Amino acid sequence: MKILVIGPSWVGDMVMSQCLYKLLKQQYPQAQLDVLAPNWCNALLTRMPEVDNAIAMPIGHGALQIALRYKMGKQLAGVYDWAIIQPNSFKSAFIPFFAGIKKRTAWKGESRYFIINDLRNNRDNFPLMIERYSALAFDKKEMTDSKALPVIPFPSLTVNQKNLDNTLNKLTLSVDQKILGLCPGAEFGPSKRWPDSYYAKVAQERIEAGWQVWVFGGEKDHQVGELIRSQLSPDLQKQCINLAGKTTLSEAVDLLSLPNIVVSNDSGLMHVAAAHNRPLVAVYGSSSPKYTPPLSQHVRVLHTDIGCRPCFKKQCKFGHLKCLTELLPSRATAAVHSLIKEQ
């Protein structure tokens, strides 16, 4: 059997989608499992042993380009027996439909009744995102609710050792000292970003204890990395390395296998760190660990209990961001100490 999965377009979602791939390979170990996703997803898909082939999606996120989807569908015609569509959008189901794949499985979304022939409509019975992904691996009649699921295997990314060694050399990074990884960015929006001054407090405490700090993120996160460093004394700044914007995603994925502890917002990199089973302090603002928790054995989840959270909004509608500002750095340092005791 050959299975085509239309994968998600966000880092965290792609990491969590490995739960589905693992369950598919458990059931159908001889099946060919290919994932169609944006090209940047190669950084993750090539570290998932369950995926046989990563097929680059040439269409940008949000673009319709129906003619190109039709062409790509026709190119895949006759290849696959089963398609699983993870995104909820109408357009994400076009390629398997145009390819004529016999079985097309997905959750109900955007009125795509006529192009999905194995449509699931009991999404609310599966509260966690990984439960919703995993349910698609099984027969519709069996999947009445989350209790029907088997034990869901956590994501577990492999490390490209050659890439890791080259990255360490390129960036002149040393692993002689213990490493605190910080992931202060959040692509979703400000309501997920713990204050940079709070990250600086956590960084200072660990550097004074003899650790070094690596700040992870993309180009958009470079400025916040510099803000964190600027709040440290000149001597301490030498032990705080801002890697945000200086690494590719592939390099960051491998580097995140090294920190002794990671402190992160609810973000894609949080899920990468969890998939490396790194001891993790996960900070939640407007979002909720009841939907997308970090999937690791050594985790401390932090959030406030104010009445307006979780709101799942990009911007705080009240303008106060108390879900983040009232979560003081002392709680994170205490969580770090707790994780250190476990090691």
C-alpha positions as CSV (number, residue, x, y, z in Angstrom):
1,M,0.0,0.0,0.0
2,K,1.1,3.5,-0.7
3,I,-0.1,6.4,1.5
4,L,0.1,10.1,0.8
5,V,-0.3,12.5,3.7
6,I,-1.0,16.2,3.0
7,G,1.0,17.6,5.9
8,P,0.6,20.8,7.9
9,S,2.4,24.1,7.3
10,W,3.6,25.0,10.8
11,V,6.7,23.8,12.6
12,G,4.9,22.6,15.7
13,D,2.1,21.0,13.8
14,M,4.6,19.1,11.6
15,V,6.4,17.8,14.7
16,M,3.1,16.6,16.2
17,S,2.1,15.0,12.9
18,Q,4.8,12.4,13.5
19,C,2.4,10.7,15.9
20,L,0.2,9.9,12.9
21,Y,3.1,8.7,10.9
22,K,4.2,6.4,13.7
23,L,0.8,4.9,14.0
24,L,0.5,4.3,10.3
25,K,3.8,2.5,10.2
26,Q,2.8,0.4,13.2
27,Q,-0.3,-0.8,11.4
28,Y,1.2,-1.0,7.9
29,P,4.9,-1.6,8.3
30,Q,5.4,-2.4,4.6
31,A,3.5,0.6,3.4
32,Q,5.2,3.4,1.6
33,L,4.5,6.6,3.4
34,D,5.0,9.9,1.6
35,V,4.3,13.4,2.9
36,L,3.4,16.4,0.7
37,A,4.4,19.6,2.6
38,P,6.2,22.9,2.1
39,N,9.9,22.5,1.2
40,W,11.1,23.8,4.5
41,C,9.5,20.8,6.2
42,N,12.4,18.7,4.9
43,A,14.3,19.8,8.0
44,L,11.8,17.9,10.0
45,L,10.6,15.1,7.7
46,T,14.1,13.9,7.0
47,R,14.5,13.3,10.8
48,M,11.3,11.1,10.9
49,P,12.3,7.5,10.0
50,E,8.6,6.7,9.3
51,V,8.5,9.0,6.3
52,D,9.8,7.4,3.1
53,N,9.6,10.4,0.9
54,A,9.1,14.1,1.4
55,I,7.3,15.7,-1.6
56,A,7.8,19.5,-1.9
57,M,4.5,21.5,-2.1
58,P,5.3,24.2,-4.7
59,I,2.3,26.3,-3.7
60,G,2.7,28.9,-0.9
61,H,0.6,28.8,2.3
62,G,-2.8,30.3,1.7
63,A,-2.5,30.4,-2.1
64,L,-5.2,28.7,-4.2
65,Q,-3.5,28.2,-7.6
66,I,-6.1,25.7,-8.7
67,A,-4.4,25.0,-12.1
68,L,-1.1,24.1,-10.4
69,R,-2.9,21.9,-7.9
70,Y,-4.7,20.1,-10.8
71,K,-1.4,19.6,-12.6
72,M,0.2,18.2,-9.5
73,G,-2.7,15.9,-8.8
74,K,-2.5,14.5,-12.3
75,Q,1.2,13.9,-11.9
76,L,0.4,11.7,-8.8
77,A,-2.5,9.9,-10.5
78,G,-2.4,6.1,-10.1
79,V,0.4,6.2,-7.5
80,Y,-1.4,6.2,-4.1
81,D,-4.1,4.0,-2.5
82,W,-4.9,6.3,0.4
83,A,-4.6,10.0,1.1
84,I,-4.8,11.6,4.5
85,I,-5.3,15.3,4.6
86,Q,-4.2,16.9,7.9
87,P,-5.0,20.6,7.2
88,N,-8.7,21.7,7.5
89,S,-8.7,23.9,4.4
90,F,-10.8,23.3,1.3
91,K,-7.9,23.8,-1.0
92,S,-5.6,21.3,0.8
93,A,-7.8,18.4,-0.4
94,F,-7.7,19.3,-4.1
95,I,-4.5,17.4,-5.0
96,P,-5.6,14.0,-3.7
97,F,-9.0,14.6,-5.4
98,F,-7.4,15.5,-8.7
99,A,-5.0,12.5,-8.4
100,G,-8.1,10.2,-8.1
101,I,-6.8,8.6,-4.9
102,K,-9.5,6.1,-4.0
103,K,-9.7,6.7,-0.2
104,R,-9.4,10.3,1.0
105,T,-9.5,10.8,4.7
106,A,-9.9,14.1,6.6
107,W,-11.8,16.0,9.3
108,K,-14.8,18.0,8.3
109,G,-13.7,21.5,7.3
110,E,-14.6,24.3,5.0
111,S,-17.5,22.4,3.3
112,R,-15.3,20.0,1.4
113,Y,-17.9,17.2,1.4
114,F,-17.7,16.3,-2.2
115,I,-13.8,15.9,-2.4
116,I,-13.4,13.9,0.8
117,N,-15.0,10.5,0.8
118,D,-13.8,9.4,4.3
119,L,-15.0,12.5,6.2
120,R,-14.8,12.6,10.0
121,N,-17.2,15.0,11.8
122,N,-16.7,14.2,15.5
123,R,-13.6,16.3,16.0
124,D,-14.8,17.6,19.4
125,N,-14.4,14.1,20.8
126,F,-10.6,14.4,20.4
127,P,-9.5,17.3,22.4
128,L,-5.7,17.1,21.7
129,M,-4.3,17.9,18.3
130,I,-2.3,14.7,18.4
131,E,-5.5,12.8,19.0
132,R,-7.1,14.4,16.0
133,Y,-4.1,13.6,13.9
134,S,-3.9,10.0,15.2
135,A,-7.5,9.2,14.7
136,L,-7.1,9.6,11.0
137,A,-4.9,6.5,10.9
138,F,-7.9,4.2,11.9
139,D,-11.2,3.2,10.6
140,K,-13.9,5.8,11.0
141,K,-16.3,3.4,12.7
142,E,-13.7,2.6,15.4
143,M,-12.9,6.2,16.2
144,T,-15.9,7.2,18.4
145,D,-13.8,9.3,20.8
146,S,-10.3,9.7,22.2
147,K,-10.7,6.6,24.4
148,A,-10.8,4.4,21.3
149,L,-7.2,5.4,20.4
150,P,-4.3,3.2,21.3
151,V,-1.4,4.7,23.2
152,I,-0.1,7.5,21.0
153,P,3.7,7.4,20.5
154,F,5.4,10.8,21.1
155,P,7.4,12.5,18.3
156,S,11.1,11.6,18.4
157,L,13.3,13.3,15.9
158,T,16.6,11.8,14.9
159,V,19.8,13.9,14.7
160,N,21.9,14.4,11.5
161,Q,25.3,14.1,13.2
162,K,27.2,15.4,10.3
163,N,25.0,18.5,10.0
164,L,25.3,19.0,13.8
165,D,29.1,18.8,13.8
166,N,29.3,21.2,10.8
167,T,27.0,23.7,12.5
168,L,28.9,23.6,15.8
169,N,32.1,24.3,13.8
170,K,30.6,27.0,11.7
171,L,29.2,28.9,14.6
172,T,32.2,28.1,16.9
173,L,29.9,26.7,19.5
174,S,31.3,24.7,22.5
175,V,29.5,22.1,24.5
176,D,32.1,22.1,27.3
177,Q,29.7,24.0,29.6
178,K,26.1,23.1,30.3
179,I,23.6,24.7,28.0
180,L,20.3,26.5,28.7
181,G,18.3,26.9,25.5
182,L,15.9,29.8,25.2
183,C,13.2,30.0,22.5
184,P,11.7,33.4,23.1
185,G,9.9,33.8,19.7
186,A,6.4,32.7,18.7
187,E,5.2,33.0,15.1
188,F,1.6,33.1,16.2
189,G,1.8,36.5,17.8
190,P,2.5,38.7,20.9
191,S,0.0,36.8,23.1
192,K,2.4,33.8,23.2
193,R,5.6,35.7,23.9
194,W,6.9,35.8,27.4
195,P,8.6,39.1,28.1
196,D,12.3,39.4,27.1
197,S,13.2,40.8,30.5
198,Y,11.9,37.6,32.1
199,Y,14.0,35.5,29.8
200,A,17.0,37.7,30.7
201,K,16.4,36.9,34.4
202,V,16.4,33.2,33.7
203,A,19.5,33.5,31.6
204,Q,21.3,35.5,34.2
205,E,20.6,32.9,36.9
206,R,22.0,30.1,34.9
207,I,25.1,31.9,33.6
208,E,26.0,32.9,37.2
209,A,25.7,29.1,38.0
210,G,28.3,28.4,35.3
211,W,26.1,27.6,32.3
212,Q,26.0,29.1,28.9
213,V,22.9,30.2,27.1
214,W,21.9,29.7,23.5
215,V,19.0,31.7,22.1
216,F,17.1,30.0,19.2
217,G,14.8,31.4,16.6
218,G,14.4,32.8,13.1
219,E,15.3,36.1,11.7
220,K,12.3,37.7,13.3
221,D,13.5,36.6,16.7
222,H,17.0,38.0,16.4
223,Q,16.0,41.4,17.9
224,V,14.4,39.8,21.0
225,G,17.6,37.7,21.4
226,E,19.6,40.9,21.4
227,L,17.2,42.5,23.9
228,I,17.8,39.5,26.2
229,R,21.6,39.9,25.9
230,S,21.4,43.7,26.4
231,Q,19.9,43.2,29.9
232,L,22.9,41.2,31.0
233,S,26.2,42.6,32.3
234,P,29.0,42.7,29.7
235,D,30.7,39.7,31.4
236,L,27.6,37.7,31.3
237,Q,26.8,38.6,27.7
238,K,29.9,36.6,26.7
239,Q,28.1,33.4,27.8
240,C,24.8,34.3,26.0
241,I,24.9,33.5,22.3
242,N,22.2,34.7,20.1
243,L,21.6,32.1,17.4
244,A,18.3,33.5,16.2
245,G,18.5,34.3,12.5
246,K,21.9,32.7,12.2
247,T,20.8,29.1,11.6
248,T,18.7,27.3,9.1
249,L,15.8,25.4,10.5
250,S,17.7,22.2,9.8
251,E,20.6,23.5,11.9
252,A,18.4,24.6,14.7
253,V,16.6,21.3,14.8
254,D,19.9,19.4,15.4
255,L,21.3,22.0,17.8
256,L,18.2,21.7,20.0
257,S,19.2,18.2,20.8
258,L,22.0,19.5,22.9
259,P,20.7,21.9,25.7
260,N,20.6,20.5,29.2
261,I,17.3,22.4,29.7
262,V,15.1,24.5,27.3
263,V,12.8,27.3,28.3
264,S,10.4,28.1,25.5
265,N,7.1,29.8,24.6
266,D,4.4,27.6,23.2
267,S,6.0,27.6,19.7
268,G,7.3,25.3,17.0
269,L,10.7,25.1,18.6
270,M,9.2,24.0,21.8
271,H,7.8,21.0,20.1
272,V,11.2,20.3,18.4
273,A,12.9,20.4,21.8
274,A,10.2,18.1,23.2
275,A,10.8,15.7,20.3
276,H,14.4,15.5,21.3
277,N,13.2,14.7,24.8
278,R,15.0,17.7,26.2
279,P,14.1,18.8,29.8
280,L,11.7,21.6,29.1
281,V,10.0,24.5,30.7
282,A,7.0,25.5,28.5
283,V,5.5,28.9,29.0
284,Y,1.8,29.3,27.9
285,G,0.1,32.6,27.5
286,S,-3.0,32.8,25.3
287,S,-2.9,29.2,24.3
288,S,-3.4,26.0,26.3
289,P,-1.5,22.8,27.0
290,K,-4.8,21.1,27.0
291,Y,-4.7,21.3,23.2
292,T,-1.0,21.3,22.2
293,P,1.1,20.2,25.2
294,P,4.8,19.6,24.9
295,L,5.3,15.8,24.3
296,S,8.3,14.9,26.5
297,Q,9.0,13.0,29.6
298,H,10.6,15.9,31.5
299,V,8.4,18.9,31.3
300,R,7.3,21.7,33.5
301,V,4.3,23.6,32.1
302,L,3.8,27.2,33.3
303,H,0.7,29.4,32.9
304,T,-1.4,31.9,34.9
305,D,-4.9,31.2,36.0
306,I,-6.5,34.6,35.1
307,G,-10.0,34.3,33.9
308,C,-9.5,35.4,30.3
309,R,-7.1,32.7,29.4
310,P,-6.8,30.7,27.2
311,C,-8.3,33.0,24.6
312,F,-6.2,31.7,21.6
313,K,-5.9,35.2,20.3
314,K,-2.8,36.7,18.6
315,Q,-3.3,40.0,20.3
316,C,-4.6,40.6,23.8
317,K,-8.0,42.1,23.4
318,F,-7.6,43.9,26.8
319,G,-4.1,45.1,26.0
320,H,-2.6,44.0,29.3
321,L,-1.1,40.6,28.4
322,K,-1.4,39.6,32.1
323,C,-1.4,36.0,31.1
324,L,2.3,36.5,30.4
325,T,3.4,39.5,32.6
326,E,1.9,37.9,35.8
327,L,3.9,34.7,35.1
328,L,7.1,35.8,36.9
329,P,10.6,34.7,36.0
330,S,11.0,33.2,39.5
331,R,8.5,30.5,38.5
332,A,10.7,29.5,35.5
333,T,13.9,29.5,37.5
334,A,12.2,27.3,40.1
335,A,11.0,24.9,37.3
336,V,14.6,24.8,36.0
337,H,15.9,23.9,39.4
338,S,13.3,21.2,39.6
339,L,14.4,19.7,36.3
340,I,18.1,19.8,37.3
341,K,17.2,17.7,40.4
342,E,15.8,15.0,38.1
343,Q,19.0,14.7,36.1
